[in-house]
Amino acid sequence: MSDFAARLRHDPSLYPHSLEPVSDALLMVEMSPESFAAASFLDQRILGPQTPGRWAAAQAIDATMAEVAHGPIGYIFHIGHVGSTLLARIMGAHAAVHSLREPATLRTMARLLPDLETAESQISPAAFERRLATLAKLWGRTYAPGQRTIVKATSFASELAERLLALPAATPSLAMHVKPEVYIASILGGETSRQELQTLVQPRLRRLHKRLGAAAWRLYELGIGERAAASWASEMVTLESVDAGRLSWIDFQAFLADPQAGLATAFAATGFAVDAVEVAAIATGPLMTRYSKGPEHAYTPELRGQVLDQAREEHGADIARGMAWLEAAGRDHPLIAKALDR
């Protein structure tokens, strides 16, 4: 066995950064516990001119990993802008957790999924399932005995939740959300999040229509508040469709009101035995006062509350239109009504 193959089987520092579906290759890069801890997102932002790495044939990696059994692996699924990066960071502060935040390969697999059953798919259904299983095995490698992986997904990767949770060694996982009014206010309250909304709303509405079995709305007729509401509905309906026994739900606003209780719930729900003293130390530590996507910036629950209040003041009419859209959608569609009931 080559040194590369031997490392691939066991060494989490040999990390699958990118998947190129056309050439069917994986970019394997060198990481360390410190670089995993520092990375808010495991995407292009962790690459640099001096990042060691090599492209390898994905089929060869599939073959190498075929007989490897990885340890338990859990996931943090979410609807976006609900504190999932913060939770992944503070859970990763415990020595038993190997925290991977938004692997770029998971995003790529989610983007390949809608075409999977079409003639235009870049990958066969069998190869897709094999590749997803290989990635889970690669993510599941850890640095120490007893350590386990938590993967924080990108919001639209929730479409893969059923597949990921059906793989061997997948453990009960988390679904993070907020009530729709809070979500709409948080999206409209930031210029970057408003821009992201306009980029993602089309595929989200397409996914929602597919779940509902009807093209109920025309995107060009929806205002920004209604687009935010449709985004909330799309991501919530996706997660509500997952086997209820596999997900524990965490409301981020409730989490912020009592971080120690919320963190204890997150650890317990994903199978980690963490005592109350350790939970308290993490929940009252410095990570709770920093912006999780950019820890160099201060960000507290109080500041988040101020941002939401300002958004309500500046975008109140759009928030109201979004809520009215959701109420009407809930009356017509039971899946949206189920999400609203939560």
C-alpha positions as CSV (number, residue, x, y, z in Angstrom):
1,M,0.0,0.0,0.0
2,S,1.3,3.5,-0.9
3,D,2.0,6.0,1.8
4,F,-0.8,8.1,0.3
5,A,-3.3,5.3,0.6
6,A,-2.2,4.4,4.1
7,R,-2.6,8.0,5.2
8,L,-5.9,8.3,3.4
9,R,-7.4,5.5,5.4
10,H,-6.6,7.0,8.9
11,D,-5.1,10.5,8.9
12,P,-7.7,13.4,9.1
13,S,-5.0,15.9,8.2
14,L,-5.2,14.6,4.6
15,Y,-8.5,16.4,3.9
16,P,-10.8,16.3,0.9
17,H,-11.1,19.9,0.1
18,S,-12.7,20.1,-3.4
19,L,-14.5,17.7,-5.8
20,E,-14.2,18.4,-9.5
21,P,-17.1,16.3,-11.1
22,V,-16.0,16.8,-14.7
23,S,-12.6,15.3,-14.2
24,D,-13.8,13.2,-11.3
25,A,-11.0,14.2,-9.0
26,L,-10.7,15.2,-5.4
27,L,-8.2,17.9,-4.1
28,M,-6.6,16.5,-1.0
29,V,-4.9,19.2,1.1
30,E,-2.8,19.1,4.3
31,M,-4.6,20.4,7.4
32,S,-3.8,20.3,11.1
33,P,-6.0,20.4,14.3
34,E,-5.2,24.1,14.5
35,S,-6.1,24.9,11.0
36,F,-9.5,23.0,11.4
37,A,-10.1,25.0,14.6
38,A,-9.3,28.3,12.8
39,A,-11.4,27.8,9.7
40,S,-14.9,29.2,9.8
41,F,-15.6,27.5,6.4
42,L,-13.7,24.7,4.8
43,D,-13.9,26.2,1.3
44,Q,-11.6,28.3,-0.9
45,R,-10.9,30.6,2.0
46,I,-8.5,28.0,3.5
47,L,-6.4,27.7,0.4
48,G,-3.3,29.7,-0.3
49,P,-0.2,29.7,-2.4
50,Q,1.6,27.6,0.3
51,T,-1.2,25.2,1.0
52,P,0.1,21.7,0.3
53,G,-2.2,19.6,-1.8
54,R,-2.7,17.2,-4.7
55,W,-5.4,16.2,-7.0
56,A,-6.3,12.4,-7.0
57,A,-8.7,10.3,-9.0
58,A,-12.0,10.1,-7.0
59,Q,-12.5,6.5,-8.2
60,A,-9.2,5.5,-6.7
61,I,-10.0,7.1,-3.4
62,D,-13.4,5.3,-3.5
63,A,-11.6,2.0,-3.9
64,T,-9.1,2.8,-1.1
65,M,-11.9,3.8,1.3
66,A,-14.3,1.0,0.3
67,E,-13.5,-1.3,3.2
68,V,-12.7,1.4,5.8
69,A,-15.2,1.8,8.7
70,H,-15.1,5.2,10.1
71,G,-16.2,6.3,13.6
72,P,-19.6,7.9,14.5
73,I,-20.4,11.1,12.6
74,G,-23.1,13.6,13.3
75,Y,-24.3,16.6,11.5
76,I,-25.6,20.1,12.1
77,F,-28.3,20.9,9.5
78,H,-29.9,24.3,9.5
79,I,-31.9,26.9,7.6
80,G,-29.2,29.5,7.4
81,H,-28.4,32.5,9.6
82,V,-29.4,30.6,12.8
83,G,-26.1,30.3,14.7
84,S,-25.0,27.0,13.2
85,T,-21.4,28.2,12.8
86,L,-21.3,29.4,16.4
87,L,-22.7,26.0,17.6
88,A,-20.2,24.1,15.5
89,R,-17.3,26.2,16.9
90,I,-18.3,25.9,20.6
91,M,-19.0,22.1,20.3
92,G,-15.6,21.9,18.6
93,A,-14.0,23.5,21.6
94,H,-14.4,20.2,23.4
95,A,-11.6,17.7,23.0
96,A,-14.0,14.9,22.0
97,V,-15.4,16.8,19.0
98,H,-13.7,17.0,15.6
99,S,-15.7,19.9,14.1
100,L,-15.8,20.4,10.3
101,R,-17.6,23.5,9.2
102,E,-19.2,23.5,5.7
103,P,-17.0,21.2,3.7
104,A,-16.9,22.5,0.1
105,T,-17.3,18.9,-1.2
106,L,-20.6,18.7,0.6
107,R,-21.8,21.8,-1.2
108,T,-20.7,20.3,-4.5
109,M,-22.6,17.1,-3.9
110,A,-25.7,19.1,-3.0
111,R,-25.4,21.1,-6.3
112,L,-25.1,17.8,-8.2
113,L,-28.2,16.3,-6.6
114,P,-31.0,18.1,-8.6
115,D,-29.7,16.7,-11.9
116,L,-28.9,13.2,-10.6
117,E,-31.9,11.5,-12.2
118,T,-31.7,13.4,-15.4
119,A,-29.9,12.5,-18.7
120,E,-27.7,15.6,-18.2
121,S,-26.3,14.6,-14.8
122,Q,-22.5,14.9,-14.6
123,I,-22.4,11.8,-12.4
124,S,-24.2,8.5,-12.4
125,P,-26.6,7.8,-9.4
126,A,-24.4,4.8,-8.4
127,A,-21.2,6.9,-8.4
128,F,-23.0,9.7,-6.5
129,E,-24.0,7.4,-3.7
130,R,-20.5,5.8,-3.6
131,R,-18.8,9.3,-3.6
132,L,-21.1,10.5,-0.7
133,A,-20.2,7.4,1.3
134,T,-16.5,8.0,0.6
135,L,-16.7,11.6,1.7
136,A,-18.4,10.6,4.9
137,K,-15.7,8.1,5.7
138,L,-13.0,10.8,5.0
139,W,-14.8,13.3,7.3
140,G,-15.2,10.6,10.0
141,R,-11.5,10.2,10.5
142,T,-10.4,11.8,13.8
143,Y,-7.2,12.6,15.6
144,A,-7.6,10.7,18.9
145,P,-9.4,7.6,20.1
146,G,-12.8,8.5,21.3
147,Q,-13.0,11.7,19.3
148,R,-15.9,12.0,16.9
149,T,-16.8,14.2,14.0
150,I,-19.5,16.8,13.7
151,V,-20.1,18.2,10.2
152,K,-21.8,21.5,10.0
153,A,-23.6,21.6,6.6
154,T,-24.4,24.5,4.3
155,S,-28.1,25.2,4.5
156,F,-29.0,24.0,1.0
157,A,-27.1,20.7,1.7
158,S,-30.0,19.7,3.9
159,E,-31.4,18.1,0.8
160,L,-28.7,15.4,1.4
161,A,-29.7,14.9,5.1
162,E,-31.7,11.7,4.5
163,R,-28.9,10.1,2.5
164,L,-26.2,11.2,5.0
165,L,-28.1,9.9,8.0
166,A,-28.8,6.6,6.3
167,L,-25.0,5.9,5.9
168,P,-23.3,3.5,8.3
169,A,-22.0,5.2,11.6
170,A,-24.2,8.3,11.1
171,T,-25.6,9.4,14.5
172,P,-28.6,11.4,15.6
173,S,-28.0,15.0,14.5
174,L,-29.2,18.5,14.9
175,A,-31.5,20.9,13.0
176,M,-31.2,24.6,13.8
177,H,-33.9,27.1,13.1
178,V,-35.6,30.2,14.3
179,K,-39.2,31.4,14.0
180,P,-40.0,32.9,10.6
181,E,-40.3,36.6,11.8
182,V,-36.8,36.4,13.4
183,Y,-35.4,34.8,10.2
184,I,-36.9,37.4,7.9
185,A,-35.7,40.2,10.1
186,S,-32.2,38.7,10.2
187,I,-32.0,38.4,6.4
188,L,-33.3,41.9,5.7
189,G,-31.2,43.4,8.4
190,G,-27.8,43.0,6.5
191,E,-26.7,44.0,3.1
192,T,-24.7,40.8,2.6
193,S,-27.6,38.6,3.7
194,R,-30.0,40.4,1.4
195,Q,-27.6,39.8,-1.6
196,E,-27.3,36.2,-0.6
197,L,-31.1,35.9,-0.5
198,Q,-31.4,37.1,-4.1
199,T,-28.8,34.5,-5.2
200,L,-30.3,31.6,-3.4
201,V,-34.1,32.3,-3.6
202,Q,-34.5,30.8,-7.1
203,P,-33.1,27.3,-6.2
204,R,-34.9,27.4,-2.9
205,L,-38.3,28.2,-4.4
206,R,-37.6,25.4,-7.0
207,R,-36.9,23.0,-4.1
208,L,-40.0,24.1,-2.3
209,H,-42.2,23.6,-5.3
210,K,-40.8,20.1,-5.8
211,R,-41.6,19.3,-2.1
212,L,-45.1,20.6,-2.4
213,G,-45.7,19.0,-5.8
214,A,-46.9,22.2,-7.3
215,A,-45.5,25.5,-8.8
216,A,-47.6,27.6,-6.4
217,W,-45.8,31.0,-6.8
218,R,-43.9,33.0,-9.5
219,L,-40.6,34.3,-8.2
220,Y,-40.9,37.6,-10.2
221,E,-44.1,38.4,-8.3
222,L,-42.5,38.1,-4.8
223,G,-41.1,41.1,-2.9
224,I,-38.0,40.8,-0.8
225,G,-39.9,40.0,2.4
226,E,-41.8,37.3,0.6
227,R,-38.6,35.9,-0.9
228,A,-37.1,35.7,2.6
229,A,-40.3,33.9,3.8
230,A,-40.2,31.5,0.9
231,S,-36.5,30.7,1.8
232,W,-37.5,30.0,5.4
233,A,-40.3,27.7,4.2
234,S,-38.1,25.9,1.7
235,E,-35.3,25.1,4.2
236,M,-37.8,24.2,7.0
237,V,-39.9,21.9,4.8
238,T,-36.7,20.1,3.8
239,L,-35.7,19.5,7.4
240,E,-39.3,18.6,8.4
241,S,-39.1,15.8,5.8
242,V,-36.2,14.1,7.5
243,D,-37.1,11.1,9.8
244,A,-38.0,12.7,13.0
245,G,-36.1,10.2,15.1
246,R,-32.8,11.3,13.5
247,L,-32.9,15.0,14.2
248,S,-33.1,17.1,17.4
249,W,-34.3,20.7,16.8
250,I,-32.6,23.7,18.4
251,D,-34.2,27.1,18.2
252,F,-31.3,29.6,18.1
253,Q,-33.2,32.3,19.9
254,A,-33.9,29.9,22.8
255,F,-30.2,28.8,22.7
256,L,-29.0,32.4,23.1
257,A,-31.4,32.9,26.0
258,D,-29.7,30.0,27.9
259,P,-26.5,28.9,26.1
260,Q,-25.5,26.4,28.8
261,A,-28.8,24.5,28.5
262,G,-28.7,24.7,24.7
263,L,-25.1,23.4,24.5
264,A,-25.9,20.6,26.9
265,T,-28.9,19.6,24.7
266,A,-26.7,19.7,21.6
267,F,-24.0,17.5,23.1
268,A,-26.6,15.0,24.5
269,A,-28.6,14.9,21.3
270,T,-25.5,14.0,19.3
271,G,-24.3,11.4,21.7
272,F,-21.5,13.2,23.6
273,A,-21.1,12.7,27.3
274,V,-20.0,16.2,28.5
275,D,-20.3,17.1,32.2
276,A,-22.0,20.3,33.4
277,V,-18.7,21.9,34.4
278,E,-17.2,21.5,30.9
279,V,-20.5,22.8,29.3
280,A,-20.5,25.8,31.5
281,A,-16.8,26.6,30.7
282,I,-17.5,26.5,27.0
283,A,-20.8,28.3,27.1
284,T,-19.4,31.2,29.1
285,G,-16.1,31.3,27.3
286,P,-14.8,33.8,24.7
287,L,-16.3,32.1,21.7
288,M,-19.8,33.3,22.8
289,T,-18.7,36.9,22.5
290,R,-17.0,36.7,19.0
291,Y,-18.5,36.7,15.5
292,S,-18.3,33.0,14.7
293,K,-17.7,33.6,10.9
294,G,-15.0,36.1,11.7
295,P,-13.7,35.6,15.3
296,E,-11.6,38.7,15.1
297,H,-14.9,40.7,15.5
298,A,-16.9,41.0,18.7
299,Y,-20.5,39.9,18.5
300,T,-22.8,39.2,21.4
301,P,-26.4,38.1,21.8
302,E,-27.2,41.7,22.8
303,L,-25.8,43.0,19.6
304,R,-27.7,40.5,17.6
305,G,-30.9,41.7,19.3
306,Q,-30.1,45.3,18.4
307,V,-29.5,44.3,14.7
308,L,-32.9,42.5,14.7
309,D,-34.7,45.5,16.2
310,Q,-33.1,47.8,13.7
311,A,-34.2,45.5,10.9
312,R,-37.8,45.6,12.2
313,E,-37.7,49.3,12.3
314,E,-36.3,49.8,8.8
315,H,-38.0,46.8,7.0
316,G,-41.2,46.4,9.0
317,A,-43.5,46.5,5.9
318,D,-41.5,43.9,4.1
319,I,-41.4,41.6,7.2
320,A,-45.1,42.0,7.5
321,R,-45.6,41.0,3.9
322,G,-43.4,38.0,4.3
323,M,-45.3,36.9,7.4
324,A,-48.7,37.3,5.5
325,W,-47.3,35.3,2.6
326,L,-46.3,32.5,5.0
327,E,-49.7,32.5,6.8
328,A,-51.5,32.2,3.4
329,A,-49.0,29.5,2.3
330,G,-49.6,27.5,5.5
331,R,-53.4,27.5,4.9
332,D,-52.9,26.0,1.5
333,H,-50.0,23.6,2.1
334,P,-49.8,21.2,5.1
335,L,-46.0,20.9,4.9
336,I,-45.6,24.6,5.4
337,A,-48.3,24.5,8.1
338,K,-46.2,21.8,9.9
339,A,-43.1,24.1,9.8
340,L,-45.1,27.0,11.1
341,D,-46.4,24.9,14.0
342,R,-42.9,24.3,15.1
